[in-house]
Amino acid sequence: MARRAAKTPPPPGALTPAAARAEHAKLGAEIAEHDRRYYQEDAPTVSDADYDALRRRYGELERKFPELATAESLTRTVGAPPAEKFAKVRHAIPMLSLGNVFSEEEAREFVARVRRFLGLSDDAALEFTAEPKIDGLSCSLRYERGRLVSAATRGDGFEGEDVAANIRTIGEIPQELHLYRGEVLEARGEVYMNHHDFAALNDRRAAAQKPKFANPRNAAAGSLRQLDPSVTAGRALRFFAYAWGEASELPAGTQKGVIEAFARFGLPVNPLTRLCANVEEMLAHYRAIEAQRATLGYDIDGVVYKVNDISLQERLGFVSRAPRWAVAHKFPAERATTILRDIEIQVGRTGVLTPVARLEPVTVGGVVVSNATLHNEDEIARKDVRIGDTVVVQRAGDVIPQIVEVALEKRPHDAKPYKFPHVCPVCGSAALREIDEKTGEADVARRCTGSLVCPAQAVERLKHFASRNAMDIEGLGDKQIEYLYHEGLIKTASDIFTLQARDEAGLTRLKNREGFGETSVNNLFAAINARRSAPINKFIYALGIRHVGETNAKRLARHFDDFEQLRATAGAAKPGSEAYAVFDEIDGLGPVVVEALHDFFAEPHNEREIDALLRQVTLEPMPAFEVSSPIAGKTVVFTGSLERLTRDEAKAQAERFGAKISGSVSKKTDLVVAGPGAGSKLAKARELGIEVISEDEWFVLTGQA
């Protein structure tokens, strides 16, 4: 936690007007920065008491020198931190992100992949839309009977923040839709700020001695997340609609048709959206938009391609957190040259030693970059990166900046090759590269072997546990976790949920500590208590099991009836065992993941921590896509040749209806869909008395006949 020097300033009456003006400006900049960290990043770096002291001093100067109290004064805008944060809004339909491609070749492969999934020949008609990818903040507007009733940010895709009051201040967003009076329509799009309004905002902030925003996207995001709507109202935000969530009825059967209807309803849509008959037209429009990028007046970072036919979108479905039917074709990465000042080693939650380049700050694509990834020791050796080198830094969209090359002609004469450490810089344990038993090659990553004693791994695991896509504990950010860990208040994930009880018993006295006031502590406890119930897939992901990301966590949650069943099966899943065979039934789960699951759940230390967590957290089933479907919750196996669906399409369709997909037939299988040529799986299903249906019967069962 940041600390302020304990220095008593002179009374305002002892200052000259010039000294008072200088201190007032300095205080204004400091308070504005604290406001930004609190309101926009939810990561305050001073205590409530210190913040209030800054505000009091600022007001005292204005009372003594009234000429300082201008219209831009902070005493006339946002005051002390508010008592409550944004309410949460659960998205009726997940608000997921897009996959990216970075070359024309990858864009062509995207189209080919869609055709393969749908079983379409190369000459079959298949239309796409192409539209600019706005660099702003995603938002969903919910209209009921044509009236705007709520608005939410994307959040983690499943739950966002309620920003309805702020959205209502954006003039071009209609409070009531023209012509449309359906029960529900969620219009989704991007909140952004154009270049002219961004420049004017920064001019006003500079005149008021406030820090400037780095780029329009940051300005838009910070403005939309203001707790005082009057601040948002003064920020000239704009909106483009380009998608939808829940809808009782859609006005058209195509992507282009729905967007055109949005325009008729009064929603702002991007005029550069085009319908393309093939990949050549898609790429031509991409090049055209890239050519006029600098003259648009707002930031874009690529072009989004979407399958135009909505019925095909539904067939394609989603994979992980992105749709199969859409992709973002990003513009080439922007580059800049700077100096590598140092290489630091960070230790992640799985013990991986990751080198990070500390750079002389440089602006790349409108963002100031001071750090870049160096990936691993092989990458450092391959590029021969040395401290003191002049390097070319690349940044593409939201991708972490990276060093792409070294300017060897500018290398200092005394620069030495970098020696990657063979011991953990945090705990001193040996750092090794595991050998793959199959290939005999060393793993690309070097890992700390002190997993049970290494503080870095413990802290990073806690950060992961509380992160947005895991347990999503608001207000428990990286800095708070680091402080609480090093103060001995939180050592394990279960300690998070006992923190309030220990505090109330007088064991921690968190409210008396630097950086924690009564308001922030109460907000933290409320956020922790809000996560005492959690979907099983998020809990599995939060445990930080190696190789178990969000997608595998969902696969496990769908397959097992409850967490204890997963826990017991994984703990017993030695190669060749009956428990190991259970995981073979889970489509998409390989032996590496099964081994990681077994290692995790067979470890006694982990068992004790899980017991402690489950005394504090109640697990809920992961909601199925369609819980009312006749196959929701059932385990389905596809075998033989399918004639109306590709195999990938069939699996995606079954998951959309809430089913679990298995690659093998067992006693736990509920249904087998068999096509021509079905062999051993069909025979085993009949032997076990499992229901077997044809592909046509599948369409009848799922209501698609």
GUDRENLO-714551 format. One record per residue (C-alpha): x, y, z. Coordinates in steps of 0.001 Angstrom, whole numbers, plus 500000, padded with zeros to 6 digits. Layout:
XYZ;...
//
This chain:
500000500000500000;501236503486499167;502226505691502098;502247509468502307;504941511325504168;503765512537507571;504471516238506988;502248519044508264;501781521791505630;501790525462506658;498372527043507327;496790528576504200;497091532067505649;500878531745505683;501035531184501912;501476533747499153;498858533673496337;501440532117493993;502347529392496506;498677528689497180;497947528400493444;500831525982492960;499797523794495917;496137523875494794;497091522676491304;499307519926492709;496589518768495098;494026518834492280;496164516565490119;496792514194493029;493105513994494004;492076513483490370;494526510592490077;493138508996493255;489618509474491853;490675507749488656;492131504774490520;489106504482492772;486258505071490328;487732503624487136;490132500917488346;488611499964491724;492188500002493054;492677502841495604;496245503417496761;495577505610499818;493389505202502862;490015506942503159;491487509132505884;494399510296503722;492055510978500812;489749513058503039;492763515020504320;493737515927500747;490178517064500056;490065519151503259;493335520898502433;492110521576498895;488925523201500270;490824525241502864;492994526776500128;489897527794498165;488259529357501201;491378531436501890;491955532240498196;488437532383496568;489914532996493107;491021529356493072;487401528105493215;486810528063489440;484100526142487571;486578523274487088;487350523024490813;487117519565492349;484961521028495123;482240521434492490;482505517951491032;482938514489492551;483365514499496325;484483511785498724;484269508127497680;480638506969497549;479211504387499913;478208501866497279;479476500465493993;477677499456490825;475039496776491120;475625493592489147;473509492560486169;473328488934485002;473265488692481210;470322486592480007;472560485436477134;476352485479477681;478092488544476282;481200486902474923;484276488228473150;485658487566469669;488537485485468451;491246487315466477;493070486798463200;496034488908462114;496600488075458446;494702487504455219;495739483856455338;494155483459458791;490992485226457581;490745482754454691;491210479877457127;488365481275459272;486016481113456282;487253477626455390;486723476508458992;483139477762458947;482504475879455707;483990472668457124;481897472950460278;478714473422458270;479681470817455691;479521473366452836;481478473006449620;483831475751448459;481356476956445840;478249476935448092;476803480405448783;477908481833452148;477589485542452958;479419487510455643;479115491037456986;482236493134457526;482210496081459921;484794498261461713;485875496987465133;485304499960467421;487920500461470142;485600501268473040;483682499648475891;481107496918475199;477629497544476567;474210495856476403;470997497920476319;467807496141477371;464530497380475916;461172496029477095;458167496908474920;460425499426473236;461486501286476397;465046501304477768;464919499614481178;468552498688481927;472107498737480614;475172496734481576;478855496439480731;480243493158479432;481982492328482745;483118488720482651;480684487902479857;478087486451482206;477700489302484694;478313493012484140;477883496323485936;474613498245485952;475381501521484144;471816502426483126;471908505853484774;475035506770482821;473797505308479532;470711507543479748;473028510580479525;474233509574476039;472061511624473707;472164509353470645;470916506308472583;467097506353472361;465101506009475560;462341504495473449;462691502601470170;460760503708467101;458447501082465568;459631498173467748;457276497012470502;458389493424471087;458553492114474650;462360492157474931;465250493328472769;468811493617474037;470823495775471657;474557495357472122;477335497585470919;480273499799471809;480434503001473840;483233505201472493;484538508765472318;485524510422469054;488832512184468542;487417515725468642;485581515198471932;488583513376473398;490907516269472599;488443518765474083;488129516691477265;491901516521477709;492185520264477074;489685520891479876;491529518525482186;494878520144481418;493428523591482141;492138522263485468;495544520730486306;494077517237486022;495918514293484418;495029513626480807;493501510376479605;495915508196477642;493521507476474771;489816507715473810;489068504153474935;490316504827478471;488354508069478521;485166506306477411;485582503450479899;486328505795482768;483456508082481870;480875505296481628;481931503872485006;481488507122486931;479223506711489933;477938510250489404;475932510348486121;476430514109485869;480142513477485261;479299511045482471;476875513559480971;479726516010480448;481949513529478599;480338513405475088;480091509628474797;478719507902471695;477421504458470779;477325502038467844;474941499046467948;476130495921466130;474698492841467904;471958491613470213;471431489447473268;468027488279474455;465279489023471933;461663487870472019;461589488352468262;464229489482465775;463216491890462997;465130489941460316;466792486614459620;470221488013458776;472929489983460554;472709492791457997;468916492825458205;468878493168461992;471426496015461902;469359497837459275;466294497372461515;468265498796464468;468796501946462399;465053502175461701;464374501789465440;466587504824466139;469749503065467318;473042504420465913;474784501874463656;478064502060461767;477588503122458115;480692501186457038;479070497773457581;479069495854454289;477602492587453009;480231490364451353;479571487397449091;483000485800449541;486331486088451285;487797488304448537;485109490922449130;485701490659452904;489424491317452480;488792494146450010;486552495889452541;489184495308455253;491785497082453089;489376499924452306;488606500535455976;492305500343456887;493066502989454244;490558505456455713;491242504553459351;493021507829460115;490133509954458785;487210508250460566;487352510487463617;487208507581466077;489485504668466972;489146501245465376;491588498353465615;490337495994462928;487356494653460998;484835492105462283;483535489382459972;480213487688460809;478233484948459074;475205486812457747;472555484072458036;471345483940461661;470197480337461343;473777479429460400;475074481449463371;472890479310465622;474184476112464036;477783477246464442;477344478186468097;480248479046470379;483599477649471421;484996478613474828;484296482375475135;483877483266471454;481396482569468612;482431480248465787;480555482448463323;482512485685463867;486103486822464109;488018490104464395;490638490718461693;493026493011463556;495129495678461878;498903495151461780;500666495773465047;502025499241465683;505690499566466532;508052501962468265;511730502016469252;512981502384472827;515704501213475219;515633498052477344;516588499200480847;516293495916482727;514981492336482649;513000491217485684;511784487715486467;508202487236487636;507027483986489207;503488482948488313;500962480862490214;502186477628488594;505826478467489335;506747479556485803;509582482088485667;508557484745483134;511006487414481958;509595490931481673;511375493738479858;511474497074481673;511553499738478981;512151503421478672;508484504502478354;507376504912474742;504010505537473071;502849502676470842;499483503027469144;498377505782471516;499301503838474666;502362504476476813;504297501207477119;506964500660479795;506893496835480038;506942494082477424;506931490315477504;510080488367476630;508180485043476752;510920482665477989;514662482080478121;514796480458474679;513207483564473172;515769485808474892;518607483654473568;517138483443470048;516819487226469744;519983487809471826;518251490518473849;520567492346476249;520095495022478889;520901498418477342;519824497378473849;517751499592471610;514705497467470771;511624497556468549;508404497135470553;505175495923468989;501620496184470260;498581494736468488;495189495559470000;494897494142473495;497880491827473008;500664492315475575;503469494432474069;506451492391472898;510001492976471697;510249491937468057;513865492792467252;517080494368468476;518883497258466748;522322495591466838;524041498635465358;523061500603468491;524140497950471029;526399499289473846;529935497908473615;529778496509477157;526395494735476792;526580491102477950;524327488143477067;521544487719479603;521899484731481935;518527483296482843;518378482345486558;518327478671487530;516934479430490992;513650481104491916;514270484831492609;511547484788495274;512205481705497412;515611480456496222;514346477000495237;515750475308492151;514100476386488895;514017473529486407;512793472786482902;510745469593482924;511624466893480391;508798465530478256;508891461768478674;507547461192475167;509823463530473200;512792463790475566;512773467576475038;512901470197477768;509765472213478494;509943475763477162;509167477106480663;511448477035483679;509527476430486923;510214476994490576;510168473655492431;509207475217495769;505446475266495192;504637474752498886;507091477330500217;507248479939497454;505399483132498437;505170484255494793;503161481202493811;500886481619496816;500220485291496008;499639484621492314;497265481746493125;495289484067495392;495142486699492653;493873484080490232;491287482789492716;489814486276493219;490106487371489572;487127488345487422;486843485133485417;487282483001488540;485491483926491804;485270487605490797;485701489194494241;485354492903493602;487781495133495475;490227492304496161;492737493307493519;496422492564493124;497643495254495508;495150494329498217;496066490640497989;499798491380498108;499319493543501194;497036491088503002;499352488180502209;502546489876503346;500789491087506499;499854487466507249;496095488101507039;495458485884504003;497661482901503226;495168480623501468;491975481093499499;489849479943502438;491374482728504555;489546485212502317;486194483965503601;487211484005507284;488695487502507128;485544489292508310;485006486943511270;488625487363512345;488334491126511939;485165491300514033;486858489183516703;489612491785516891;492273489510515405;493055491603512337;491604495088512933;491714495770509209;489949499124509492;492844500515511505;495472499620508916;497069501888506352;495040502004503142;491848500573504664;489041502829505887;485652501779507216;483937502240503855;486482500263501847;486579497443504410;482784497132504509;482689497075500696;485348494363500647;483476492181503148;480249492628501177;482009491585497960;483475488494499642;480105487488501086;478497487893497658;480742485077496431;479838482525499101;477745480902496374;479522480162493114;478903478167489933;480905474940490043;482782475730486819;484042479049488190;485121477356491425;487025474669489501;488751477308487394;489543479390490491;491470476493492068;494224477128489543;494761473506488508;497406473280485827;495964472850482305;492427473507483582;491330476782482047;487792478073481669;486909475681478843;488104472546480646;486467473736483866;483145473895481989;483696470434480519;484289468996483986;481321470847485479;479005469543482761;480161465947483108;480132465459486876;476970465716488921;478730467516491747;482150468643492879;482685465782495324;482198463293492506;484847465082490444;487159465277493438;486927461585494281;487280460447490670;490281462691489964;492052461637493155;491785457983492114;492546458539488408;495824456687488033;496590455462484468;494724452227483778;492284452672486649;488492452697486359;488501456306487522;490954457244484762;488577455714482201;485805458053483404;487761461029482105;488197459331478741;484455459807478307;484756463588478421;485094464910474911;488095467231474478;489874466259477709;493322464754477120;495701462669479281;497794465712480243;494757467319481872;493763464079483610;497267463738485038;497163467329486305;493762466713487918;495010463568489642;498166465276490918;496143468171492288;493417466215494063;495793463528495365;497905466133497184;496953466182500936;497693469926501276;495210470654498498;492623468314500049;492759470196503350;492421473562501628;489454472365499552;487748471131502732;488272474554504281;486893476292501191;483794474122501006;482963475012504599;482698478611503391;481419478354499801;478266476703498436;478623475412494896;475847475793492356;475392473808489128;476651475462485991;473526476647484158;472822474809480915;472184476784477738;468590475487477661;467536473877480929;464075473160479505;465474471029476682;464621467275476803;468362466502476673;469524469070479258;471878467398481702;472021464139479724;475224462515478447;475171462088474669;477470460128472343;477557460619468560;478787457709466437;478822456752462782;478512459107459812;476148462035460269;474476463235457079;472699466446458107;475308467722460561;479073467653460765;480416465968463910;481634469299465351;478279470915464615;476417468058466309;478504468382469476;478089472145469585;474359471789469069;474052469260471901;475971471521474269;473722474422473322;470756472315474429;472442471664477776;473748468125477141;477085466650478160;479195465254475322;481133462026475745;483545460312473415;482789456802474651;479779454734475727;479422453693479385;476746453035481987;476490456806482484;475586457429478839;471952458488478405;471639458675474650;473522457530471544;472919459223468193;473995456701465545;474512457300461857;475464454923459041;478600452902459721;478272452986463524;480295450137465001;481605449276468469;479952452216470244;476556451238468850;477110447602469854;478076448591473395;475051450901473687;472730448039472756;474535445718475164;473993448183478013;470399448929477024;471079452600476280;468625454480474097;469816454760470479;468276457177467972;468984458196464383;470055461635463215;466519462390462000;465124461388465404;467677463711467008;466182466636465096;462690465641466258;463823465234469880;465462468662469954;462524470361468254;464363471121465024;462446468833462670;
//
